[in-house]
Amino acid sequence: MNTLHRTATLVLMGLAFAAAAQTPSSTAPAAAAPATGESVTNSALNAPLFYQLLLGEINVRAGEPGTGYSLILDAARKQKDPELYRRAVDVALQARSGEAALTAARAWSQELPGSQEANRFVLQILLALNRVAETGPVLQSILQASSVTDRNDTINAIPQTYGRVTDKALAASVVREALAPSLKQPFHAAAAWTTVGRMELAQDQLPQALASAREGHVIDPASPYPALLALELMERGQGDAETLVRQQLQASHSATAGDSAVALAYARILLDLQRDSEARAQLQTLTTRQPEQAEPWLLLASLQVQDNTLPAATASLQKYMVLARQAGDERAARGLTQAYLLMAQIAEKQKDFAGASAWLDRIENAEDIMAAQMRRASLLARQGQMPQARALLRNQPERRPEDARLKLVAEAQLLRDFKAWQQSYEVYSEAAARFPTDTDLIYDQAMMAEKAGKLADMEKLLRQLIAAKPDHHHAYNALGYSLAERNMRLPEAKQLIEKAVALAPGDAYIQDSLGWVEFRMGNTVRALEILQAAYGKRPDPEIAAHLGEVLWVRGQREQALKIWREGLLLSSDNETLQGTLKRLQVKP
């Protein structure tokens, strides 16, 4: 008898003796019923089955998973027990035997055809084995077995399930075929078309993904699913997708989690696009419709701080902090850090430096200490203690490798904010020397070189950056705009900016540069056309300055004044706009 059988036999003998000792004799009184009166459900486990399972587990633990798997799978088939099937699958997966795991999962699915868990195991194992073409029928079974109320959730989870598949086109084809019935069912069509669109998005087929989102939206205009896909497409540069988002927000009259997710994500994108007034409108609507949702209050407060509407910002932050503390999760904790930083900024604007410091003292998260220290440094600098502010940042401990870079950038930004251009340039130079492959640092160093009046250094750095990274559109644009602004080498400036436009055709700031160089070259009609398009795409005070000047020179004075007033509302202290008005001696 080998060791495994001997061990199993000894265990069984011990259990048998224990059972015999507990078995009442014919003369013994009957065992009392459980005091609670609960009925006892006996297991279907008999002696042979127990021995088989015990032997299987002993083999698994003794390093013979193949034998153990076979014994456990045989027992699962005999008993048609989902727990035993699951154990057989686990043993095979632990042994890295995908085929064995698939055999067990398929046996489980066939013996218990109503088991969603079995089908999910089959699907996941097939995908892990890269047998994508075989997943269609399994996916259809999962969809058909899911309840009507749960099916949309199942459909929405499909893109993530297939996310690691390398053959994206095959995956999209299989999924679309499996979803064919759902694409025609009104209650599921929006989710199904959205999933088709996400599979297309995974292949970078943006127009096709937008077309699928529109199909789903037409069937159910209030559904959040196509709108959420459209938001992703907006972030990928598909401007036409915004119409779908707006239509969904208009069609939806319920304050569901899905609807608020659309509105909140849309507000975030509007903020990224610097369309602050539209973002503010979305956030005000959200805070009115769902005042107990925390995040919109924090975003709204950040806009209010930016607009210097400090009492309103304080009220929004107080509301957010109450809700975040009630939530008590990690996300809320990170949000509270942002709220404390904003409260400190409000106090700083009100010159309540002690109050600002008290808010910063509340920050406990080690990862956010640097942000707090940056705000502390700003407080010191505002009180005329710039050397102490810089020392505070320099002496901050470096807990992570990236902290060294972060410290230098924070110091350079602090100096830049206080218009200490030369010192900021020197710190950026130090950072670029320490991290020579960091192209962002080279770019920032070049921008500070221009501010510090080191134009030759700026041009040298930008050309160095272009050589290192030929697709760096900001470098082409910055160099071309600098030449145009100084009215130098205009043909070369135009060529540089046109290269930037080719690399980033949707960037309104680069279009502004192109319009400005056309104006410098005397092409006012073309300049006006370009600048109007850029300003329409992104209302910005610097673009307003240029557009207004072209209109002014063309004799369209009232239109110029209107544009400049709008620019001042966007940012009353913008240097380009103020410089333009001063040079032209205009008070709009």
C-alpha positions in Angstrom: 0.0 0.0 0.0 1.5 3.4 -1.0 1.7 6.4 1.4 -1.3 8.2 0.0 -3.6 5.2 0.4 -2.2 4.4 3.9 -2.9 8.0 5.0 -6.4 7.9 3.6 -7.1 4.5 5.2 -5.9 5.7 8.6 -8.0 8.8 8.5 -11.1 6.8 7.4 -10.5 4.2 10.2 -10.3 7.0 12.8 -13.5 8.5 11.5 -15.2 5.1 11.4 -14.2 4.4 15.1 -15.4 7.8 16.1 -18.7 7.3 14.3 -19.1 3.8 16.0 -18.5 5.3 19.4 -21.2 7.8 18.8 -23.8 5.4 17.5 -26.4 4.6 20.2 -26.9 0.9 21.1 -30.3 -0.7 21.0 -30.6 -0.4 24.8 -29.4 3.2 25.0 -32.0 6.0 25.2 -32.7 7.9 22.0 -30.7 11.0 21.4 -32.5 14.1 22.4 -33.7 16.4 19.6 -31.8 19.7 19.1 -32.8 22.2 21.7 -33.7 24.7 19.1 -36.2 22.5 17.4 -34.4 22.9 14.0 -34.5 20.0 11.6 -31.2 18.4 10.6 -30.4 18.0 6.9 -28.2 15.1 6.3 -25.5 15.3 3.7 -25.6 13.1 0.6 -22.0 12.2 1.3 -21.6 8.4 1.8 -18.5 6.5 2.7 -17.3 5.7 -0.8 -17.8 9.3 -2.0 -16.1 10.6 1.1 -13.1 8.4 0.5 -12.9 9.4 -3.1 -13.0 13.1 -2.2 -10.5 12.7 0.6 -8.2 10.8 -1.7 -8.5 13.5 -4.3 -7.7 16.3 -1.9 -4.7 14.4 -0.5 -3.3 14.0 -4.0 -3.8 17.7 -4.7 -1.9 18.6 -1.5 0.8 16.0 -2.1 1.7 17.5 -5.5 -0.4 15.3 -7.7 -3.1 17.7 -9.0 -3.9 15.6 -12.1 -5.0 12.6 -10.0 -6.8 14.8 -7.5 -8.6 16.6 -10.3 -9.8 13.4 -11.9 -11.2 12.1 -8.6 -12.9 15.3 -7.8 -14.4 15.7 -11.3 -15.7 12.1 -11.3 -17.4 12.8 -7.9 -18.9 16.0 -9.3 -20.3 14.1 -12.3 -21.8 11.4 -10.0 -23.4 13.9 -7.6 -24.1 16.7 -10.2 -22.9 19.1 -7.4 -21.9 22.6 -8.4 -19.5 22.9 -5.5 -17.6 19.9 -6.6 -17.5 21.1 -10.2 -16.1 24.5 -9.0 -13.5 22.7 -6.9 -12.4 20.6 -10.0 -12.1 23.8 -12.0 -10.1 25.5 -9.2 -7.7 22.5 -9.0 -7.1 22.6 -12.8 -6.5 26.3 -12.8 -4.1 26.1 -9.9 -2.2 23.4 -11.8 -2.2 25.8 -14.9 -4.1 23.2 -16.9 -6.5 25.3 -19.0 -7.8 22.4 -21.0 -8.6 20.4 -17.9 -10.4 23.4 -16.4 -12.4 23.9 -19.6 -13.4 20.2 -19.6 -14.6 20.5 -16.0 -16.5 23.8 -16.7 -18.1 22.4 -19.8 -19.2 19.2 -17.9 -20.6 21.5 -15.2 -22.5 23.5 -17.8 -23.9 20.4 -19.5 -25.0 18.7 -16.3 -26.5 21.9 -14.8 -27.7 23.8 -17.9 -29.2 26.6 -15.8 -26.0 27.5 -14.1 -24.8 31.0 -15.0 -21.6 30.4 -13.0 -20.7 27.4 -15.1 -21.2 29.3 -18.3 -19.1 32.2 -17.0 -16.3 29.9 -16.2 -16.5 28.4 -19.7 -16.4 31.8 -21.3 -13.5 33.1 -19.2 -11.4 29.9 -19.7 -12.0 30.0 -23.5 -10.9 33.6 -23.6 -7.8 32.8 -21.5 -7.0 30.0 -24.0 -7.4 32.6 -26.8 -10.2 30.5 -28.4 -12.4 33.5 -29.0 -14.3 32.1 -31.9 -15.8 29.4 -29.6 -17.2 31.9 -27.1 -20.3 33.1 -29.2 -22.7 30.3 -28.1 -21.6 30.5 -24.5 -22.1 34.3 -24.5 -25.6 33.8 -26.0 -26.4 31.2 -23.3 -25.4 33.7 -20.6 -27.5 36.5 -22.1 -30.5 34.2 -22.5 -30.3 32.9 -19.0 -30.0 36.4 -17.4 -33.2 38.1 -16.1 -34.7 41.0 -18.0 -33.7 43.4 -15.2 -30.1 42.1 -15.0 -29.4 41.6 -18.7 -28.3 45.2 -19.4 -25.7 44.9 -16.7 -24.5 41.7 -18.3 -24.4 43.3 -21.8 -22.5 46.3 -20.4 -19.8 44.0 -18.9 -19.0 42.3 -22.2 -16.3 44.8 -23.5 -14.4 44.5 -20.2 -14.7 40.7 -20.4 -13.2 40.7 -23.9 -10.7 43.5 -23.1 -7.5 41.4 -23.1 -8.3 39.6 -26.4 -5.6 40.4 -29.0 -7.8 39.9 -32.1 -10.1 42.8 -31.5 -11.9 42.4 -34.9 -12.7 38.8 -34.2 -14.0 39.6 -30.7 -16.2 42.4 -32.1 -17.7 40.0 -34.7 -18.4 37.3 -32.1 -20.0 39.8 -29.7 -22.1 41.4 -32.3 -23.5 38.1 -33.5 -24.3 37.1 -29.9 -26.0 40.4 -29.3 -28.2 40.2 -32.5 -31.4 39.5 -30.6 -30.8 42.2 -28.0 -30.1 44.8 -30.7 -33.8 44.5 -31.7 -35.3 44.5 -28.2 -36.3 48.0 -27.0 -35.4 47.4 -23.4 -31.9 46.1 -24.2 -31.1 47.7 -27.6 -29.4 50.8 -26.1 -27.1 48.7 -24.0 -26.4 46.3 -26.8 -25.6 49.0 -29.4 -23.3 50.7 -26.8 -21.4 47.4 -26.3 -21.1 47.0 -30.1 -19.7 50.6 -30.1 -17.2 49.9 -27.4 -15.9 46.9 -29.3 -15.4 49.2 -32.3 -13.8 51.8 -30.1 -11.3 49.1 -28.9 -10.3 48.9 -32.6 -9.9 52.7 -32.8 -12.9 52.7 -35.2 -14.2 56.0 -33.9 -16.8 56.9 -36.6 -18.3 53.4 -36.5 -18.5 53.6 -32.7 -20.3 56.9 -32.9 -22.7 55.4 -35.4 -23.5 52.5 -33.0 -24.0 54.9 -30.2 -26.5 56.8 -32.4 -28.4 53.6 -33.2 -28.8 52.9 -29.5 -29.8 56.5 -28.8 -32.5 56.6 -31.4 -34.1 53.5 -29.9 -34.0 54.9 -26.3 -33.1 58.6 -26.2 -33.1 58.7 -22.4 -30.7 55.8 -22.0 -27.4 56.8 -20.4 -25.4 54.0 -22.1 -25.0 55.6 -25.6 -24.3 59.0 -24.0 -21.5 57.6 -21.8 -19.9 56.1 -25.0 -20.4 59.4 -26.7 -18.5 61.1 -23.9 -15.6 58.8 -24.4 -15.6 59.6 -28.1 -15.6 63.3 -27.3 -12.4 62.8 -25.3 -11.0 61.0 -28.3 -11.7 64.0 -30.5 -15.1 63.1 -32.0 -16.8 66.5 -31.6 -20.0 65.3 -33.3 -20.6 63.0 -30.3 -21.5 66.0 -28.1 -24.9 66.4 -29.8 -25.9 62.9 -28.6 -24.9 63.8 -25.0 -26.9 66.9 -25.0 -29.9 65.1 -26.5 -29.7 62.5 -23.8 -29.6 65.1 -21.0 -32.7 66.8 -22.5 -34.6 63.5 -22.9 -33.8 62.2 -19.4 -36.2 63.5 -16.7 -35.2 61.0 -13.9 -32.4 61.6 -11.4 -30.9 58.1 -11.7 -27.3 57.2 -11.1 -26.8 56.7 -14.8 -28.1 60.1 -15.7 -26.0 61.8 -13.1 -23.0 59.9 -14.4 -23.6 61.4 -17.8 -24.0 64.9 -16.5 -21.0 64.7 -14.2 -18.7 63.3 -16.9 -19.9 65.9 -19.4 -19.1 68.6 -16.9 -15.6 67.3 -16.4 -15.0 67.3 -20.1 -16.3 70.8 -20.4 -13.9 71.8 -17.7 -11.0 70.2 -19.6 -12.1 72.1 -22.7 -12.2 75.3 -20.6 -15.8 75.8 -21.4 -16.4 76.9 -17.8 -19.8 78.6 -18.1 -21.3 75.4 -19.7 -19.7 73.2 -17.1 -21.0 75.5 -14.3 -24.6 75.2 -15.7 -24.3 71.4 -15.7 -23.0 71.3 -12.2 -25.7 73.7 -10.9 -28.4 71.5 -12.5 -26.8 68.4 -10.9 -26.6 70.0 -7.4 -30.2 71.1 -7.7 -31.5 67.7 -8.9 -29.3 65.5 -6.7 -28.2 67.6 -3.8 -27.0 64.5 -1.9 -24.5 63.6 -4.5 -21.1 64.8 -3.3 -18.8 65.2 -6.3 -20.7 67.9 -8.2 -20.4 70.2 -5.2 -16.6 69.8 -5.2 -16.3 70.5 -8.9 -18.7 73.5 -8.6 -16.6 74.8 -5.7 -13.4 74.7 -7.8 -15.1 76.8 -10.5 -16.4 79.3 -7.9 -12.9 79.7 -6.4 -11.6 80.3 -9.9 -14.3 82.9 -10.4 -13.6 84.5 -7.0 -17.1 84.0 -5.9 -15.7 83.0 -2.5 -18.9 82.9 -0.3 -20.6 80.6 -2.8 -17.5 78.4 -3.0 -17.3 78.2 0.8 -21.0 77.1 0.9 -20.4 74.4 -1.8 -17.4 73.1 0.0 -19.1 72.9 3.3 -21.9 70.9 1.7 -19.4 68.6 0.0 -17.5 68.0 3.2 -20.6 67.0 5.1 -21.5 64.5 2.3 -18.0 63.2 2.0 -17.6 62.5 5.7 -20.9 60.6 5.6 -19.6 58.4 2.8 -16.5 57.6 4.6 -14.8 55.7 1.7 -11.4 56.2 0.2 -12.7 58.3 -2.7 -14.3 60.6 -0.2 -11.1 60.9 1.7 -9.2 62.0 -1.4 -11.9 64.4 -2.2 -11.7 65.9 1.3 -8.0 66.6 0.7 -9.0 68.6 -2.4 -11.7 70.4 -0.4 -9.2 71.3 2.3 -6.8 72.7 -0.3 -9.6 74.8 -1.8 -10.6 76.1 1.6 -7.0 77.0 2.2 -6.9 78.8 -1.1 -10.1 80.7 -0.2 -8.6 81.8 3.1 -5.4 82.8 1.3 -7.3 85.0 -1.2 -9.0 86.6 1.8 -5.5 87.1 3.4 -6.4 84.9 6.3 -3.1 83.1 6.3 -3.6 81.5 9.7 -6.9 80.1 8.6 -5.3 78.8 5.4 -2.6 77.1 7.4 -5.3 75.5 9.7 -7.0 74.0 6.7 -3.7 72.6 5.4 -3.1 71.0 8.8 -6.1 68.8 8.3 -4.4 66.9 5.4 -3.1 63.6 6.6 -2.7 61.5 3.5 1.0 61.1 2.8 0.4 61.2 -1.0 -1.2 64.6 -0.7 1.4 66.2 1.5 3.2 67.6 -1.5 0.1 69.5 -2.7 -0.3 70.8 0.9 3.3 71.9 1.0 2.9 73.7 -2.3 0.0 75.7 -0.9 2.0 76.4 2.3 4.8 77.7 0.1 2.4 80.0 -1.7 1.2 81.3 1.6 4.8 82.1 2.6 5.5 83.8 -0.7 2.4 85.9 -0.5 3.7 87.1 2.9 7.0 88.2 1.4 8.9 85.1 2.5 9.9 83.6 -0.9 13.3 82.2 0.4 11.4 80.4 3.2 8.8 79.1 0.7 11.5 77.7 -1.6 13.3 76.1 1.4 10.0 74.5 2.4 9.8 72.8 -0.9 13.5 71.9 -1.2 13.5 70.3 2.3 10.4 68.1 1.6 11.4 64.4 2.1 11.5 62.3 -1.1 9.3 59.3 -0.4 9.1 58.1 -4.0 11.5 58.3 -6.9 9.3 60.8 -8.7 9.2 63.2 -5.7 12.6 64.8 -6.7 11.1 65.9 -10.0 7.9 67.0 -8.4 9.7 69.2 -5.9 11.7 71.0 -8.6 8.6 71.6 -10.8 6.7 72.9 -7.8 9.4 75.4 -7.0 9.6 76.5 -10.6 5.9 76.9 -10.8 5.8 78.9 -7.6 8.4 81.3 -8.9 6.6 81.5 -12.2 3.3 82.4 -10.4 5.1 85.3 -8.8 6.7 86.3 -12.1 10.2 85.6 -11.0 11.0 84.5 -14.5 14.8 84.3 -14.3 14.7 82.2 -11.1 12.0 80.0 -12.5 14.1 79.5 -15.6 17.1 78.5 -13.5 15.1 75.9 -11.5 13.6 74.4 -14.7 17.1 74.3 -16.1 18.2 72.4 -13.0 15.3 70.0 -13.4 16.0 69.4 -17.1 19.6 68.7 -16.4 18.7 66.2 -13.7 16.1 64.5 -15.9 17.5 65.0 -19.4 15.0 62.7 -21.2 11.9 64.4 -19.8 10.6 66.4 -22.8 8.0 68.2 -20.7 10.8 69.8 -18.7 12.6 70.9 -21.8 9.4 72.6 -23.0 8.8 74.3 -19.7 12.4 75.5 -19.6 12.0 77.0 -23.1 8.8 78.8 -22.1 10.5 80.3 -19.1 13.5 81.3 -21.2 11.2 83.4 -23.3 9.7 85.0 -20.2 13.2 85.7 -18.9 14.1 87.4 -22.2 16.5 84.6 -23.2 15.1 84.3 -26.8 18.1 82.6 -28.2 18.0 80.0 -25.4 14.3 79.5 -26.0 14.8 78.8 -29.7 17.7 76.5 -29.1 15.7 74.4 -26.5 12.6 74.2 -28.8 14.7 73.0 -31.7 16.4 70.5 -29.4 13.0 69.3 -28.4 11.8 69.0 -32.0 14.9 66.9 -32.8 14.2 64.6 -29.9 10.5 64.4 -30.5 9.5 65.3 -34.0 5.8 65.0 -33.3 5.8 67.5 -30.4 3.2 69.9 -31.8 3.5 72.3 -28.9 7.2 72.9 -29.7 6.5 73.8 -33.3 3.6 76.0 -32.3 5.6 77.8 -29.5 8.6 78.5 -31.8 6.4 79.7 -34.7 4.2 81.9 -32.5 7.3 83.4 -30.8 8.7 84.4 -34.2 5.3 85.8 -35.4 4.8 87.8 -32.2 8.2 89.4 -32.7 7.4 89.9 -36.4 10.5 88.0 -37.4 11.1 85.3 -40.1 7.4 85.2 -40.8 7.5 82.6 -43.7 9.5 80.2 -41.3 7.0 81.0 -38.5 4.1 80.1 -40.7 5.8 76.9 -41.8 6.4 75.8 -38.2 2.8 76.6 -37.1 1.4 74.7 -40.2 3.4 71.7 -39.1 1.8 72.0 -35.6 -1.6 72.2 -37.2 -0.9 69.1 -39.2 0.0 67.2 -36.0 -2.9 68.6 -34.0 -5.6 69.9 -36.3 -8.3 70.3 -33.6 -6.2 72.5 -31.3 -7.8 75.9 -31.1 -4.6 77.5 -29.7 -2.5 76.4 -32.6 -5.2 77.7 -35.0 -4.9 81.0 -33.1 -1.2 81.0 -33.8 -1.9 80.4 -37.5 -4.4 83.2 -37.6 -1.9 85.5 -35.9 0.9 84.8 -38.3 -1.4 85.3 -41.3 -2.3 88.7 -39.8 1.3 89.6 -39.3 1.9 88.7 -43.0 -1.0 91.0 -44.0 -3.5 88.4 -44.9 -6.3 89.9 -42.8 -9.2 88.1 -44.5 -7.6 84.7 -44.0 -6.6 85.6 -40.4 -10.1 86.7 -39.5 -11.6 83.4 -40.9 -9.1 81.3 -38.9 -9.4 83.3 -35.6 -13.2 83.3 -35.7 -13.2 79.5 -36.0 -10.6 79.2 -33.2 -12.6 81.5 -30.9 -15.9 79.6 -31.7 -14.2 76.4 -30.8 -12.7 77.6 -27.6 -13.5 81.1 -26.2 -10.3 82.2 -24.6 -9.0 85.7 -23.7 -5.8 85.3 -25.7 -7.7 84.3 -28.8 -10.1 87.2 -28.1 -7.1 89.6 -28.0 -6.0 88.5 -31.5 -9.4 88.3 -33.0 -10.3 91.7 -31.7 -7.2 93.3 -33.1 -7.9 91.9 -36.6 -11.4 93.2 -36.4 -10.1 96.6 -35.2 -7.6 96.9 -38.0 -10.3 96.0 -40.5 -12.5 98.8 -39.2 -15.0 96.5 -37.5 -14.7 98.4 -34.2 -17.9 97.5 -32.5 -17.4 93.8 -33.1 -13.8 94.1 -31.8 -15.0 95.8 -28.6 -17.6 93.1 -28.1 -15.0 90.3 -28.4 -12.6 92.1 -26.1 -15.3 92.6 -23.5 -16.0 88.9 -23.6 -12.3 88.2 -23.2 -12.1 90.4 -20.1 -15.1 88.5 -18.6 -13.2 85.3 -19.2 -10.0 86.7 -17.6 -9.6 90.3 -16.7 -5.9 90.1 -16.1 -4.8 88.1 -19.2 -1.4 89.6 -20.2 -1.9 89.3 -23.9 -5.3 90.9 -23.8 -4.3 93.7 -21.5 -1.2 94.3 -23.6 -3.3 94.5 -26.8 -5.7 97.0 -25.2 -2.9 99.2 -23.9 -1.0 99.2 -27.2 -4.1 100.2 -29.1 -5.2 102.6 -26.4 -8.6 101.1 -26.1 -10.9 100.9 -23.1 -13.8 98.5 -24.1 
